[in-house]
């Protein structure tokens, strides 16, 4: 016969059940939090793929801003071109890879290059270009002044002596729909880590 003391107390059983139920609820909340975190991480990763696309610069046309071999990031999310942006285009660079150049003229702008000094003017206003190492006419076989057509942009490389850009008929002005985004951050070389201006 079982003695009264050997039977489990109903209060002890109720407490054990309550502890078990609390553990289950806690595990459920932790599981829901983990699922929410994974969904957020996946969304951020997907957004990051468009806002931080990697780019390897293969030519020296954008030196000193972006030397050949520079690893950078560009923002490809809902890009609207602006004057001064270092933009990536689907147009192939003469050296291979994607064309990376600075936007100088927007649709409807008049871009003029002084053949004697290399000074660039947009709509009659000379540009102050701290990003170029020297002003130069470079490889130019277009007219001294260009009216940028609707839906296109006029681009120049920062290395004005040898860059192939809108000064050459073989490249000319670029259609806006070929622009993938703006280069905004330099990853490599490490001594030049930082934003691109």
C-alpha positions in Angstrom: 0.0 0.0 0.0 1.1 3.4 -0.8 1.5 5.7 2.1 0.0 9.2 2.0 3.5 10.7 2.0 4.6 8.9 -1.2 1.8 10.6 -3.2 2.9 13.8 -5.0 1.3 16.9 -3.6 -1.2 18.5 -6.0 0.3 21.9 -5.2 3.8 20.7 -6.2 2.4 19.3 -9.5 0.6 22.6 -10.3 3.8 24.5 -9.6 5.8 22.2 -11.9 3.2 22.6 -14.6 3.3 26.4 -14.3 7.2 26.4 -14.5 7.0 24.2 -17.6 4.4 26.5 -19.2 6.5 29.5 -18.5 9.6 27.8 -20.0 7.5 27.0 -23.1 6.2 30.6 -23.4 9.8 31.9 -23.0 11.1 29.6 -25.7 8.2 30.6 -28.0 9.1 34.3 -27.5 12.8 33.6 -28.1 11.9 31.7 -31.2 9.7 34.5 -32.5 12.5 37.0 -31.8 15.1 34.9 -33.6 12.8 34.5 -36.7 12.2 38.3 -36.7 15.9 38.9 -36.4 16.6 36.6 -39.3 13.9 38.2 -41.5 15.4 41.7 -40.7 18.9 40.5 -41.5 17.8 39.1 -44.8 16.0 42.3 -45.7 19.1 44.4 -44.7 21.3 42.1 -46.7 19.0 42.4 -49.8 19.0 46.2 -49.4 22.7 46.3 -48.9 23.2 44.4 -52.2 21.7 47.4 -54.0 23.0 50.2 -51.8 26.5 48.8 -51.5 27.5 47.1 -54.7 31.2 46.2 -55.0 33.2 47.7 -57.9 36.8 47.0 -59.0 38.2 50.0 -60.8 40.3 48.6 -63.7 41.7 51.8 -65.3 43.5 54.9 -64.1 41.0 57.4 -65.8 39.7 58.5 -62.4 43.0 59.1 -60.7 43.8 60.5 -58.2 40.2 59.9 -56.9 40.1 56.2 -57.8 43.4 54.6 -58.9 43.5 51.4 -61.0 43.0 48.5 -58.7 40.8 50.4 -56.2 38.0 48.4 -54.6 34.9 50.6 -54.0 31.2 50.5 -53.3 28.5 52.2 -55.3 24.9 52.9 -54.5 22.7 51.3 -57.1 19.4 52.0 -55.3 17.0 54.5 -57.0 19.9 56.5 -58.4 19.3 60.0 -59.8 22.4 61.5 -61.5 23.8 64.7 -60.1 26.6 67.0 -61.3 29.9 66.0 -59.7 28.9 62.3 -59.0 31.4 59.6 -59.7 29.1 57.3 -61.6 29.3 53.7 -62.8 27.9 52.9 -66.2 27.0 49.7 -68.0 29.0 51.1 -71.0 32.2 49.1 -71.2 35.4 51.0 -70.5 38.1 50.9 -73.3 40.3 49.1 -70.8 37.6 46.6 -70.0 35.2 46.5 -67.1 32.5 49.1 -66.4 33.0 52.7 -67.3 33.5 54.9 -64.2 33.6 58.7 -64.8 32.5 61.9 -63.1 29.3 63.5 -64.3 30.0 67.1 -65.5 26.9 67.9 -67.5 23.3 67.0 -67.1 20.6 66.9 -69.8 20.2 70.4 -71.4 23.6 71.7 -70.0 26.2 73.3 -72.2 29.6 71.9 -71.5 32.6 73.9 -72.9 36.3 73.0 -72.6 38.9 75.7 -73.3 41.4 74.1 -75.7 44.3 76.3 -74.5 43.9 75.7 -70.7 41.7 72.7 -70.3 39.3 74.8 -68.2 35.8 73.2 -68.1 32.7 75.4 -67.9 29.1 74.4 -67.5 26.4 76.8 -68.8 29.1 79.6 -69.0 30.3 79.0 -65.4 33.9 77.7 -65.0 34.1 74.7 -62.7 36.4 74.6 -59.7 37.7 71.0 -59.8 39.8 70.2 -56.7 39.6 66.5 -57.6 41.8 66.8 -60.8 45.6 66.8 -60.6 45.9 69.1 -63.5 43.6 70.8 -66.1 44.2 69.4 -69.6 42.4 69.1 -72.9 43.5 65.5 -73.3 42.1 63.2 -76.0 39.4 65.5 -77.4 37.9 65.1 -80.8 34.5 66.8 -80.2 33.5 70.5 -80.5 34.7 72.9 -77.9 31.2 73.2 -76.6 28.6 70.4 -76.3 24.9 70.7 -75.6 24.0 67.6 -73.6 21.0 65.9 -75.2 17.9 65.0 -73.2 18.3 61.7 -71.3 22.1 61.8 -71.4 25.0 63.1 -69.3 28.5 64.4 -70.2 31.2 62.6 -68.2 34.9 63.2 -67.7 37.7 61.2 -66.1 39.6 63.0 -63.3 42.9 62.1 -65.0 42.3 64.6 -67.8 45.5 63.9 -69.8 44.7 60.4 -70.9 41.1 59.5 -69.8 38.7 58.4 -72.5 35.4 60.1 -71.8 32.7 62.3 -73.4 35.5 64.3 -75.1 35.9 61.4 -77.5 33.2 60.6 -80.2 33.8 56.9 -79.5 32.2 57.4 -76.1 30.3 60.6 -76.3 27.6 61.5 -73.9 26.1 58.6 -71.9 22.4 57.6 -71.8 21.1 58.1 -68.2 19.6 54.6 -68.3 23.1 53.1 -68.5 24.1 54.6 -65.2 24.0 52.1 -62.4 24.8 54.3 -59.4 27.1 56.6 -57.6 30.5 55.5 -56.2 30.4 56.5 -52.5 33.0 54.5 -50.5 36.6 53.3 -51.1 37.5 50.0 -49.5 41.0 49.3 -51.0 43.7 50.3 -50.7 43.4 50.5 -46.9 45.4 53.7 -46.6 42.7 55.5 -48.7 39.7 53.9 -47.0 36.8 56.4 -46.9 34.2 58.3 -48.8 34.6 59.2 -52.4 34.1 62.9 -53.3 
